[in-house]
């Protein structure tokens, strides 16, 4: 299966889906299955959203030499 076209919300071919899903719509893809001769329209949606705070970014970026010295 091959993806030929990836559209952003608001582009031609996405307007009905954007009206249906609103801001949750991320993209619309048209995929082609050569074996069966079918075109598939798939969408990517946001289904959940939560606040995320990265923890300990200072600790995450450490050099190997620093770890050995501890």
C-alpha positions in Angstrom: 0.0 0.0 0.0 1.3 3.4 -0.9 0.5 6.9 0.4 0.4 9.4 -2.4 -1.2 12.4 -0.8 -1.2 13.9 2.7 -3.4 16.9 3.2 -3.6 19.4 6.1 -7.0 20.4 7.4 -8.7 23.1 5.3 -7.1 21.9 2.0 -9.3 20.6 -0.8 -10.5 17.1 0.0 -10.6 17.7 3.8 -13.4 20.2 4.2 -16.2 17.7 5.1 -14.0 15.9 7.5 -12.9 19.2 9.1 -16.5 20.2 9.5 -17.1 16.8 11.2 -14.0 16.6 13.5 -13.0 20.3 13.8 -9.7 21.0 15.5 -9.1 17.3 16.3 -8.3 16.6 12.7 -4.6 16.4 12.1 -4.3 15.2 8.5 -6.1 13.2 5.7 -4.2 10.6 3.7 -5.1 9.0 0.5 -3.6 5.5 0.2 -3.6 3.3 -2.8 -3.5 -0.5 -2.8 -2.2 -1.7 -6.1 -3.0 -5.4 -5.4 -6.7 -4.8 -4.9 -7.1 -1.6 -7.0 -8.6 0.3 -4.1 -8.1 3.9 -2.8 -8.4 4.4 0.9 -9.0 7.7 2.7 -7.5 7.7 6.2 -7.5 10.4 8.9 -5.4 11.2 11.9 -7.3 12.6 14.9 -6.5 13.9 18.4 -8.4 11.7 20.8 -7.0 12.9 24.1 -5.1 15.9 25.3 -3.4 16.4 28.7 -0.9 18.8 30.2 2.6 17.4 30.1 5.6 18.8 32.0 9.0 17.3 31.3 10.6 16.2 34.5 14.3 16.8 35.3 15.6 18.0 31.9 18.9 18.9 33.7 19.3 15.3 34.8 18.4 13.9 31.4 21.3 15.6 29.6 24.4 14.2 31.4 27.6 13.0 30.0 29.0 9.5 30.6 32.0 11.1 32.4 29.7 12.9 34.8 27.9 9.6 35.7 31.2 7.8 36.4 32.4 10.7 38.7 29.3 10.3 40.9 
